[in-house]
């Protein structure tokens, strides 16, 4: 029953990602979102959200935020025999998780082994550390990679199978796990988690805006929440905060990085840093707040991310001149920097019918009107006002590099399994956009929130994008979904243990 709802939600949230862009676009998108939210919420409430009248005054564990981390935490806490509740300020569950596209990174998984992919946790660790320029929190990173395969198994055990493997920038192995049909991971993951939350009868309240975390005698004691314009206090021994980052909060973004003013954002409108602010008021420590990720392939009109899987399955980036200008599978910061050096500060993502078959998210981009196409490379060049002979030479050179397994121009080594030879041929105009906030609340590998002295705040846990440190100065594509599941589970288990 929930599948239809979350499919609609995925589309809605993908369309609502312009909060950091131009004011006119922001207002238009806000109207669309409000309209979509009311339509979707009516059906969703009947199928899985809890009636506000049923909200109790006390729960074992209060989970603030109903994205992937929050739902993973709730499921684990429930399985540990505790009575959790999820409070979500938006009209629908899912948050930024709904907008995830490429997949979930994990190493030494059963699906890798089945497909003959030789990977190791150590290799995953080293490549992620390199991607973050050596600044990652090593304790968190070690826990993440060592528990990533178990997270894939955990999802599979709940009917959420991620057995279609691809690769993202900065990785040397296929460790990005996707749904079997190659579709975007976000809607599928939210659908599966919501189904399990519903089956386990975990109360999930939407339009429930937590405004404060309360404390007593040096420990958290509950939350204040606004529901139906009324404020209510809920008491609890443990609080898990999973409210996401601040990628849709222009004021916070500009405070940390003034040069980002005017950039579009791919984030859902609920990503406004609320949890970070509430935890800071309690004395929680923040780290890496100025580390904000720019993603190189963002469609600018609607602020929609064009997933890294398009490049991972063989797509290339070309300038308006029709030439490649970068190793497309380099890390996101490096590719974005190369793009910003172009005269237009934008580029075209070029791919063929084979890539389109392997990346189902492209169907969505096509429906949105982002995709130009032709049955020949020369025809595609005409569609995007590019020199046909130059683009043809670029694609021919690329296809030879794929055949020779050697990219002499930019030393690309991954996403080269197949050339661009299968009609039709496609292009999407892209440019950098705000995608992810690497900084946030400092936690240890038990997801306990640490104060400014490095001591755990009693009863307070956090996981997901509102935490900082795991990704260092640059996040690898596919690691955010791994982050929310691995550490979401951990915060559910640890909070349950604390309550016991």
Buried (B, 14 or more C-beta within 10 A) or exposed (E): EBBEBBBBBBBBBBBBBBBBBEEEBBEEBBEBBEEBBEEBBEBBBEBBBBEBEEBEEEBBBBBBBBBBBBBBBBBBBBBBEBBBBBBBBBBBBBBBBBBBBBBBBBBBBEBBEEEEBEBEBEBBBBBBBBBBEEBBBBEBBBBBBBBBBBBBEBBBEBEBBBBBBBBBBBBBBBBBBBBEEBBBBBBBBBBBBBBBBBEBEBBBBBBBBBEBBBBEEEBBBBBBBBBEEEEBEBBBBBBBBBBBBBBBBBEBBBEBBEEBEEBBBBBBBBBBBBBBBBBBEBBBBBBBBEBBBBBBBBBBBBBBBBBBBBBBBBBBBBBBBBBBBBBBBBBBBBBBBBBEEBEEEBBBBBBBBBBBEBBBBBEBBBEBEBBBBBEEBBBBBBBBEBBBEBBBBBBBBBBEBBEEEEBEBBEBEBBBBBBBBBBBBBBBBBBBBBBBBBBBBBBBBBBBBBBEEEEBBBBBBBBBBBBBBBBBBBBBBBBBBBBBBBBBBBBBBBBBEBBE
